[in-house]
Amino acid sequence: MPAPPDFGRQAALRLCLSSRPRLYSPRFQPGDPTIPTPPDAYRRAGVDIAAGNDLVRRIAPLAAATARPGAGAGLGGFGAVFDPRAAGYTDPLLVATTDGVGTKLLVATAVGRHDTVGIDLVAMCVNDLLVQGAEPLVFLDYFATARLDPAHAAEVISGVAAACRAVGCALIGGETAEMPGLYHGDDYDLAGFAVGAVERGALLPRPDVAAGDVVLGLASSGVHSNGFSLVRRLVADLGLAYGAPAPFAPEQTLGDALLTPTRLYGPAVLPQVRAGRIKALAHITGGGLAENIPRVLATGLGVTLRPTAWTPAPVFGWLAATGKLSAAEMARTFNCGLGLIAVVACEHAAAVAAELAAAGETVAEVGTVEPAAEGAAPVSFASPLMFERAP
């Protein structure tokens, strides 16, 4: 039998070549005079260890502010530990997700604003935990760039920390990779990793989703973090400047409007999940309404949506008109105004909608679960998708 791989050695090699893990610990303080000053050759090759240490100094307080039961902000070492019992769990299932922000980062770079994309990063991961009934417990980020600018990176991580605080998730660490030659200029990329928990038996979707259940739609805050390659192409084709007024929201610049962060649905929705009132949830991301809703439906079931029940934000009308996009293409590319779908029993629909609205969500009854017709698409529309045209 071959010897098992030496993961510690591989990790050490990776660290020496390109990266600095950030596990927030009081044991090592960057700049400690007992640590020998690194040779200048590495900096001349494009990796500035001093800049990495500066970044850790800037963001350690941000991470500390996200501490929660089960995880502190000073666990340190080569990994971080979470204690589910300290968080109140008795027999939990762990749920893990990972995601990124995509080419929305290029809009942030063009605008020179980076505090919102960290919120997007967390939202894309923890909303995916939510749809499985899980509470987000811990989050880690990966930040890769051609040249580390501590102020820029700290701006990104400030958004990550703000979103973690909003959903009660501990930012327990991350990694910063400065990789000249792989990235160029102001290029950077983000990846997020979240772990959550749900008590055994409470996992979503539930097996009792059935014809006659009501579909609730929770409004999105805008485009969220999907479809930006198409969005940027339309902006470029029109020759628009990100600093100019947005055609669909003249009170904002185009850049600021498009950088509106992905909505965090957990604080409002998780109490409904724990009360047993929600049977299934779908996070409307890449693939839009058409491809995400079927992921939580059993074989033989479909959903009919009523587009007259909700009003998509004006950005979607602008995208549809500018790109000459059909309703079908809009429905499989963008969230079309609904960032989260909830399936509930008919008798609970009004109460759940009212409580979600009281918690700050814009919610409407947008459809029903029905038996799927043989050979038909699992998501159908009772009338054509309609979008308001930009003023």
Secondary structure, DSSP 4 states (H G I P E B T S, - for coil): -PPPP-HHHHHHHHHHHTEEEEE--SS--TT-TTSPPPPHHHHHTT--HHHHHHHHHHHHHHHHTT-BTTB-S---TTS----TTTTT-SSEEEEEEEEE-TTHHHHHHHHT--TTHHHHHHHHHHHHHHTTTPEEEEEEEEEEESS--HHHHHHHHHHHHHHHHHHT-EEEEEEEEE-BTTB-TT-EEEEEEEEEEEETT--SS-TT--TTPEEEEEEPSSSTTSSHHHHHHHHHHHT--TTSEETTEEEEEHHHHHTPPPP--HHHHHHHHHTT--SEEEE--TTHHHHHGGGGS-TTEEEEE-GGG----HHHHHHHHHHT--HHHHHTTS-TTEEEEEEE-GGGHHHHHHHHHHTT--EEEEEEEEEPPTTS-SEEESS----PPP-
